[in-house]
């Protein structure tokens, strides 16, 4: 499994039961093990977070302070 121990971004831990439930909820059949899915999920999650952090600007993340009237 791809691991980067220096990364502060960690996907939430999901259990094998979580994975089995999710796979059962899908229509059709997926020929992968729960371990394969968990590995794919963790890598994809990290890549998505990295992409978002690299493409979002501070303006998109911040909100304006609202003043009371």
N, CA, C and O atoms as a Tinker XYZ file with bonds, in Angstrom:
   276  protein
     1  N      0.835000   -1.180000    0.000000    73     2
     2  CA     0.000000    0.000000    0.000000    64     1     3
     3  C      0.878000    1.240000    0.000000    63     2     4     5
     4  O      1.925000    1.272000    0.646000    81     3
     5  N      0.450000    2.247000   -0.719000    73     3     6
     6  CA     1.166000    3.513000   -0.780000    64     5     7
     7  C      0.994000    4.245000    0.540000    63     6     8     9
     8  O     -0.132000    4.514000    0.958000    81     7
     9  N      2.086000    4.565000    1.191000    73     7    10
    10  CA     2.011000    5.290000    2.446000    64     9    11
    11  C      2.970000    6.454000    2.424000    63    10    12    13
    12  O      4.082000    6.351000    1.907000    81    11
    13  N      2.534000    7.562000    2.989000    73    11    14
    14  CA     3.360000    8.749000    3.116000    64    13    15
    15  C      3.241000    9.188000    4.564000    63    14    16    17
    16  O      2.296000    9.888000    4.930000    81    15
    17  N      4.187000    8.784000    5.381000    73    15    18
    18  CA     4.109000    9.063000    6.816000    64    17    19
    19  C      4.316000   10.526000    7.144000    63    18    20    21
    20  O      4.071000   10.934000    8.279000    81    19
    21  N      4.764000   11.340000    6.179000    73    19    22
    22  CA     4.972000   12.757000    6.423000    64    21    23
    23  C      3.743000   13.589000    6.109000    63    22    24    25
    24  O      3.719000   14.782000    6.412000    81    23
    25  N      2.738000   13.003000    5.520000    73    23    26
    26  CA     1.539000   13.736000    5.126000    64    25    27
    27  C      0.619000   13.962000    6.324000    63    26    28    29
    28  O      0.319000   13.021000    7.058000    81    27
    29  N      0.161000   15.223000    6.531000    73    27    30
    30  CA    -0.767000   15.483000    7.627000    64    29    31
    31  C     -2.188000   15.065000    7.279000    63    30    32    33
    32  O     -3.056000   15.048000    8.151000    81    31
    33  N     -2.438000   14.728000    6.023000    73    31    34
    34  CA    -3.778000   14.363000    5.581000    64    33    35
    35  C     -3.925000   12.857000    5.661000    63    34    36    37
    36  O     -3.205000   12.117000    4.991000    81    35
    37  N     -4.843000   12.415000    6.467000    73    35    38
    38  CA    -5.086000   10.991000    6.622000    64    37    39
    39  C     -6.560000   10.705000    6.351000    63    38    40    41
    40  O     -7.429000   11.344000    6.945000    81    39
    41  N     -6.858000    9.748000    5.458000    73    39    42
    42  CA    -8.252000    9.381000    5.261000    64    41    43
    43  C     -8.814000    8.784000    6.546000    63    42    44    45
    44  O     -8.081000    8.177000    7.328000    81    43
    45  N    -10.099000    8.955000    6.759000    73    43    46
    46  CA   -10.675000    8.349000    7.961000    64    45    47
    47  C    -10.542000    6.833000    7.891000    63    46    48    49
    48  O    -10.617000    6.243000    6.813000    81    47
    49  N    -10.345000    6.213000    9.038000    73    47    50
    50  CA   -10.222000    4.766000    9.071000    64    49    51
    51  C    -11.589000    4.153000    8.839000    63    50    52    53
    52  O    -12.560000    4.515000    9.502000    81    51
    53  N    -11.664000    3.233000    7.906000    73    51    54
    54  CA   -12.913000    2.533000    7.659000    64    53    55
    55  C    -12.692000    1.060000    7.943000    63    54    56    57
    56  O    -11.625000    0.512000    7.668000    81    55
    57  N    -13.703000    0.436000    8.492000    73    55    58
    58  CA   -13.583000   -0.968000    8.868000    64    57    59
    59  C    -13.928000   -1.869000    7.686000    63    58    60    61
    60  O    -14.500000   -1.420000    6.693000    81    59
    61  N    -13.575000   -3.131000    7.807000    73    59    62
    62  CA   -13.929000   -4.092000    6.768000    64    61    63
    63  C    -15.444000   -4.201000    6.664000    63    62    64    65
    64  O    -15.978000   -4.388000    5.570000    81    63
    65  N    -16.148000   -4.087000    7.800000    73    63    66
    66  CA   -17.612000   -4.131000    7.765000    64    65    67
    67  C    -18.169000   -2.937000    6.989000    63    66    68    69
    68  O    -19.122000   -3.091000    6.226000    81    67
    69  N    -17.585000   -1.748000    7.174000    73    67    70
    70  CA   -17.990000   -0.575000    6.392000    64    69    71
    71  C    -17.845000   -0.863000    4.900000    63    70    72    73
    72  O    -18.734000   -0.563000    4.104000    81    71
    73  N    -16.715000   -1.447000    4.542000    73    71    74
    74  CA   -16.438000   -1.742000    3.142000    64    73    75
    75  C    -17.418000   -2.778000    2.602000    63    74    76    77
    76  O    -17.963000   -2.610000    1.512000    81    75
    77  N    -17.640000   -3.837000    3.355000    73    75    78
    78  CA   -18.563000   -4.882000    2.914000    64    77    79
    79  C    -19.978000   -4.322000    2.744000    63    78    80    81
    80  O    -20.676000   -4.675000    1.793000    81    79
    81  N    -20.394000   -3.464000    3.649000    73    79    82
    82  CA   -21.723000   -2.847000    3.551000    64    81    83
    83  C    -21.817000   -1.970000    2.304000    63    82    84    85
    84  O    -22.820000   -2.002000    1.591000    81    83
    85  N    -20.772000   -1.190000    2.046000    73    83    86
    86  CA   -20.765000   -0.319000    0.876000    64    85    87
    87  C    -20.770000   -1.141000   -0.412000    63    86    88    89
    88  O    -21.487000   -0.811000   -1.357000    81    87
    89  N    -19.976000   -2.206000   -0.451000    73    87    90
    90  CA   -19.933000   -3.048000   -1.645000    64    89    91
    91  C    -21.273000   -3.731000   -1.862000    63    90    92    93
    92  O    -21.703000   -3.901000   -3.003000    81    91
    93  N    -21.943000   -4.129000   -0.774000    73    91    94
    94  CA   -23.253000   -4.764000   -0.887000    64    93    95
    95  C    -24.336000   -3.812000   -1.354000    63    94    96    97
    96  O    -25.328000   -4.237000   -1.946000    81    95
    97  N    -24.153000   -2.528000   -1.092000    73    95    98
    98  CA   -25.147000   -1.532000   -1.488000    64    97    99
    99  C    -25.072000   -1.199000   -2.978000    63    98   100   101
   100  O    -26.016000   -0.640000   -3.537000    81    99
   101  N    -23.953000   -1.540000   -3.620000    73    99   102
   102  CA   -23.797000   -1.266000   -5.046000    64   101   103
   103  C    -24.532000   -2.318000   -5.871000    63   102   104   105
   104  O    -24.584000   -3.490000   -5.498000    81   103
   105  N    -25.095000   -1.888000   -6.989000    73   103   106
   106  CA   -25.722000   -2.837000   -7.889000    64   105   107
   107  C    -24.643000   -3.490000   -8.732000    63   106   108   109
   108  O    -23.701000   -2.828000   -9.168000    81   107
   109  N    -24.775000   -4.755000   -8.955000    73   107   110
   110  CA   -23.784000   -5.464000   -9.754000    64   109   111
   111  C    -22.728000   -6.095000   -8.873000    63   110   112   113
   112  O    -22.911000   -6.234000   -7.664000    81   111
   113  N    -21.629000   -6.472000   -9.483000    73   111   114
   114  CA   -20.579000   -7.198000   -8.787000    64   113   115
   115  C    -19.238000   -6.533000   -9.039000    63   114   116   117
   116  O    -18.919000   -6.170000  -10.171000    81   115
   117  N    -18.465000   -6.377000   -7.994000    73   115   118
   118  CA   -17.118000   -5.836000   -8.098000    64   117   119
   119  C    -16.167000   -6.934000   -7.646000    63   118   120   121
   120  O    -16.280000   -7.435000   -6.527000    81   119
   121  N    -15.237000   -7.306000   -8.507000    73   119   122
   122  CA   -14.340000   -8.419000   -8.202000    64   121   123
   123  C    -13.038000   -7.918000   -7.572000    63   122   124   125
   124  O    -11.961000   -8.051000   -8.154000    81   123
   125  N    -13.155000   -7.340000   -6.368000    73   123   126
   126  CA   -11.987000   -6.933000   -5.599000    64   125   127
   127  C    -12.231000   -7.327000   -4.153000    63   126   128   129
   128  O    -13.371000   -7.513000   -3.727000    81   127
   129  N    -11.160000   -7.449000   -3.418000    73   127   130
   130  CA   -11.295000   -7.785000   -2.000000    64   129   131
   131  C    -11.561000   -6.502000   -1.208000    63   130   132   133
   132  O    -11.294000   -5.409000   -1.706000    81   131
   133  N    -12.077000   -6.618000    0.006000    73   131   134
   134  CA   -12.224000   -5.429000    0.849000    64   133   135
   135  C    -10.892000   -4.711000    1.060000    63   134   136   137
   136  O    -10.855000   -3.482000    1.117000    81   135
   137  N     -9.803000   -5.465000    1.175000    73   135   138
   138  CA    -8.483000   -4.853000    1.343000    64   137   139
   139  C     -8.070000   -4.043000    0.118000    63   138   140   141
   140  O     -7.495000   -2.962000    0.241000    81   139
   141  N     -8.372000   -4.581000   -1.073000    73   139   142
   142  CA    -8.093000   -3.840000   -2.309000    64   141   143
   143  C     -8.874000   -2.535000   -2.331000    63   142   144   145
   144  O     -8.332000   -1.478000   -2.655000    81   143
   145  N    -10.153000   -2.619000   -1.982000    73   143   146
   146  CA   -10.996000   -1.424000   -1.990000    64   145   147
   147  C    -10.476000   -0.387000   -1.004000    63   146   148   149
   148  O    -10.413000    0.801000   -1.321000    81   147
   149  N    -10.104000   -0.836000    0.191000    73   147   150
   150  CA    -9.626000    0.100000    1.210000    64   149   151
   151  C     -8.360000    0.800000    0.728000    63   150   152   153
   152  O     -8.196000    2.001000    0.946000    81   151
   153  N     -7.476000    0.072000    0.085000    73   151   154
   154  CA    -6.248000    0.670000   -0.438000    64   153   155
   155  C     -6.576000    1.700000   -1.521000    63   154   156   157
   156  O     -6.024000    2.800000   -1.510000    81   155
   157  N     -7.453000    1.363000   -2.440000    73   155   158
   158  CA    -7.856000    2.298000   -3.492000    64   157   159
   159  C     -8.510000    3.526000   -2.879000    63   158   160   161
   160  O     -8.211000    4.651000   -3.281000    81   159
   161  N     -9.398000    3.326000   -1.914000    73   159   162
   162  CA   -10.097000    4.430000   -1.265000    64   161   163
   163  C     -9.116000    5.384000   -0.590000    63   162   164   165
   164  O     -9.223000    6.600000   -0.749000    81   163
   165  N     -8.170000    4.844000    0.155000    73   163   166
   166  CA    -7.229000    5.689000    0.886000    64   165   167
   167  C     -6.364000    6.515000   -0.062000    63   166   168   169
   168  O     -6.132000    7.698000    0.188000    81   167
   169  N     -5.890000    5.912000   -1.136000    73   167   170
   170  CA    -5.068000    6.634000   -2.099000    64   169   171
   171  C     -5.907000    7.694000   -2.824000    63   170   172   173
   172  O     -5.463000    8.829000   -2.998000    81   171
   173  N     -7.119000    7.318000   -3.245000    73   171   174
   174  CA    -7.988000    8.268000   -3.953000    64   173   175
   175  C     -8.373000    9.435000   -3.053000    63   174   176   177
   176  O     -8.423000   10.577000   -3.511000    81   175
   177  N     -8.645000    9.166000   -1.784000    73   175   178
   178  CA    -9.008000   10.220000   -0.836000    64   177   179
   179  C     -7.855000   11.214000   -0.680000    63   178   180   181
   180  O     -8.056000   12.427000   -0.724000    81   179
   181  N     -6.665000   10.687000   -0.501000    73   179   182
   182  CA    -5.494000   11.553000   -0.338000    64   181   183
   183  C     -5.260000   12.391000   -1.598000    63   182   184   185
   184  O     -4.942000   13.577000   -1.509000    81   183
   185  N     -5.418000   11.771000   -2.768000    73   183   186
   186  CA    -5.222000   12.502000   -4.017000    64   185   187
   187  C     -6.277000   13.600000   -4.177000    63   186   188   189
   188  O     -5.966000   14.692000   -4.651000    81   187
   189  N     -7.513000   13.318000   -3.787000    73   187   190
   190  CA    -8.578000   14.318000   -3.891000    64   189   191
   191  C     -8.306000   15.499000   -2.971000    63   190   192   193
   192  O     -8.483000   16.649000   -3.372000    81   191
   193  N     -7.881000   15.230000   -1.747000    73   191   194
   194  CA    -7.582000   16.311000   -0.800000    64   193   195
   195  C     -6.410000   17.145000   -1.322000    63   194   196   197
   196  O     -6.454000   18.374000   -1.280000    81   195
   197  N     -5.376000   16.484000   -1.807000    73   195   198
   198  CA    -4.221000   17.208000   -2.352000    64   197   199
   199  C     -4.645000   18.088000   -3.525000    63   198   200   201
   200  O     -4.224000   19.240000   -3.618000    81   199
   201  N     -5.481000   17.550000   -4.426000    73   199   202
   202  CA    -5.956000   18.321000   -5.574000    64   201   203
   203  C     -6.744000   19.535000   -5.106000    63   202   204   205
   204  O     -6.543000   20.637000   -5.616000    81   203
   205  N     -7.637000   19.346000   -4.146000    73   203   206
   206  CA    -8.434000   20.466000   -3.649000    64   205   207
   207  C     -7.561000   21.532000   -2.995000    63   206   208   209
   208  O     -7.768000   22.726000   -3.212000    81   207
   209  N     -6.589000   21.104000   -2.196000    73   207   210
   210  CA    -5.711000   22.060000   -1.529000    64   209   211
   211  C     -4.846000   22.829000   -2.520000    63   210   212   213
   212  O     -4.494000   23.983000   -2.276000    81   211
   213  N     -4.506000   22.196000   -3.630000    73   211   214
   214  CA    -3.667000   22.846000   -4.635000    64   213   215
   215  C     -4.452000   23.713000   -5.608000    63   214   216   217
   216  O     -3.854000   24.506000   -6.335000    81   215
   217  N     -5.772000   23.583000   -5.643000    73   215   218
   218  CA    -6.548000   24.347000   -6.620000    64   217   219
   219  C     -7.440000   25.406000   -5.987000    63   218   220   221
   220  O     -7.904000   26.309000   -6.685000    81   219
   221  N     -7.689000   25.321000   -4.704000    73   219   222
   222  CA    -8.547000   26.302000   -4.045000    64   221   223
   223  C     -7.714000   27.495000   -3.587000    63   222   224   225
   224  O     -6.565000   27.354000   -3.168000    81   223
   225  N     -8.323000   28.660000   -3.678000    73   223   226
   226  CA    -7.654000   29.872000   -3.219000    64   225   227
   227  C     -8.127000   30.203000   -1.806000    63   226   228   229
   228  O     -9.134000   29.670000   -1.341000    81   227
   229  N     -7.402000   31.077000   -1.135000    73   227   230
   230  CA    -7.791000   31.501000    0.214000    64   229   231
   231  C     -9.170000   32.146000    0.190000    63   230   232   233
   232  O     -9.952000   31.989000    1.127000    81   231
   233  N     -9.466000   32.871000   -0.883000    73   231   234
   234  CA   -10.772000   33.524000   -1.005000    64   233   235
   235  C    -11.898000   32.496000   -1.008000    63   234   236   237
   236  O    -12.959000   32.738000   -0.433000    81   235
   237  N    -11.676000   31.357000   -1.649000    73   235   238
   238  CA   -12.697000   30.310000   -1.703000    64   237   239
   239  C    -12.891000   29.637000   -0.346000    63   238   240   241
   240  O    -13.981000   29.151000   -0.046000    81   239
   241  N    -11.855000   29.605000    0.465000    73   239   242
   242  CA   -11.932000   28.940000    1.759000    64   241   243
   243  C    -12.444000   29.846000    2.870000    63   242   244   245
   244  O    -13.031000   29.368000    3.842000    81   243
   245  N    -12.228000   31.139000    2.734000    73   243   246
   246  CA   -12.551000   32.077000    3.805000    64   245   247
   247  C    -13.972000   32.624000    3.653000    63   246   248   249
   248  O    -14.541000   32.650000    2.562000    81   247
   249  N    -14.514000   33.054000    4.777000    73   247   250
   250  CA   -15.810000   33.711000    4.753000    64   249   251
   251  C    -15.616000   35.136000    5.268000    63   250   252   253
   252  O    -14.671000   35.429000    6.001000    81   251
   253  N    -16.524000   36.000000    4.869000    73   251   254
   254  CA   -16.465000   37.365000    5.326000    64   253   255
   255  C    -17.119000   37.465000    6.701000    63   254   256   257
   256  O    -18.142000   36.830000    6.958000    81   255
   257  N    -16.533000   38.249000    7.565000    73   255   258
   258  CA   -17.103000   38.450000    8.893000    64   257   259
   259  C    -18.336000   39.335000    8.738000    63   258   260   261
   260  O    -18.280000   40.415000    8.150000    81   259
   261  N    -19.423000   38.860000    9.269000    73   259   262
   262  CA   -20.663000   39.626000    9.185000    64   261   263
   263  C    -20.792000   40.513000   10.410000    63   262   264   265
   264  O    -20.505000   40.093000   11.531000    81   263
   265  N    -21.217000   41.717000   10.186000    73   263   266
   266  CA   -21.390000   42.649000   11.306000    64   265   267
   267  C    -22.849000   42.691000   11.698000    63   266   268   269
   268  O    -23.736000   42.577000   10.852000    81   267
   269  N    -23.091000   42.855000   12.974000    73   267   270
   270  CA   -24.465000   42.951000   13.493000    64   269   271
   271  C    -25.051000   44.308000   13.150000    63   270   272   273
   272  O    -24.356000   45.321000   13.225000    81   271
   273  N    -26.305000   44.340000   12.778000    73   271   274
   274  CA   -26.966000   45.622000   12.429000    64   273   275
   275  C    -27.794000   46.084000   13.568000    63   274   276
   276  O    -28.429000   47.135000   13.483000    81   275
